[in-house]
């Protein structure tokens, strides 16, 4: 296996780990678990309860899928770091399985986000959009500052 394939496999493994983490329910902050749309939105207690129930249901449904993703991930990493030769063709079925599992998690995340969006009022959605735009602008500024230091 060449270096390019190793980097691709390790990058895929990293995305798997991130995807598995995103599938967990929101906990302390209501924006955790990929629920960025809730940043800066003042939720009522009833909305918090409803959103928590939605997130819990998704987490329970996706827990076996994320566990299976971790198992496949560990198998890929084990093969890559093992002493035996490994080829892209040997890893292809595992990578395909991983992609299918990730697609299931991504679909569940989208469904959850749409359900949560349905809980928000139009005013809350507008506030969430404003906060998102402001955070994006700040992130762009941050990247500009970081990148300006790269030039000699």
Secondary structure in CASP SS format (residue, H / E / C, confidence):
PFRMAT SS
TARGET T0000
AUTHOR 0000-0000-0000
METHOD secondary structure of the structure
MODEL  1
X C 1.00
X C 1.00
X H 1.00
X H 1.00
X H 1.00
X H 1.00
X H 1.00
X H 1.00
X H 1.00
X H 1.00
X H 1.00
X H 1.00
X H 1.00
X H 1.00
X H 1.00
X H 1.00
X H 1.00
X H 1.00
X H 1.00
X H 1.00
X H 1.00
X H 1.00
X C 1.00
X C 1.00
X C 1.00
X C 1.00
X C 1.00
X C 1.00
X C 1.00
X C 1.00
X C 1.00
X C 1.00
X C 1.00
X C 1.00
X C 1.00
X H 1.00
X H 1.00
X H 1.00
X C 1.00
X C 1.00
X C 1.00
X C 1.00
X C 1.00
X C 1.00
X H 1.00
X H 1.00
X H 1.00
X H 1.00
X H 1.00
X H 1.00
X H 1.00
X H 1.00
X H 1.00
X H 1.00
X H 1.00
X H 1.00
X H 1.00
X H 1.00
X H 1.00
X H 1.00
X H 1.00
X H 1.00
X H 1.00
X H 1.00
X H 1.00
X H 1.00
X H 1.00
X H 1.00
X H 1.00
X H 1.00
X H 1.00
X H 1.00
X H 1.00
X H 1.00
X H 1.00
X H 1.00
X H 1.00
X H 1.00
X H 1.00
X H 1.00
X H 1.00
X C 1.00
X C 1.00
X C 1.00
X C 1.00
X C 1.00
X C 1.00
X H 1.00
X H 1.00
X H 1.00
X H 1.00
X H 1.00
X H 1.00
X H 1.00
X H 1.00
X H 1.00
X H 1.00
X H 1.00
X H 1.00
X H 1.00
X H 1.00
X H 1.00
X H 1.00
X H 1.00
X H 1.00
X H 1.00
X H 1.00
X H 1.00
X H 1.00
X H 1.00
X H 1.00
X H 1.00
X H 1.00
X H 1.00
X H 1.00
X H 1.00
X H 1.00
X H 1.00
X H 1.00
X C 1.00
X C 1.00
X H 1.00
X H 1.00
X H 1.00
X H 1.00
X H 1.00
X H 1.00
X H 1.00
X H 1.00
X H 1.00
X H 1.00
X H 1.00
X H 1.00
X H 1.00
X H 1.00
X H 1.00
X H 1.00
X H 1.00
X H 1.00
X H 1.00
X H 1.00
X H 1.00
X H 1.00
X H 1.00
X H 1.00
X H 1.00
X H 1.00
X H 1.00
X C 1.00
X C 1.00
X C 1.00
X C 1.00
END
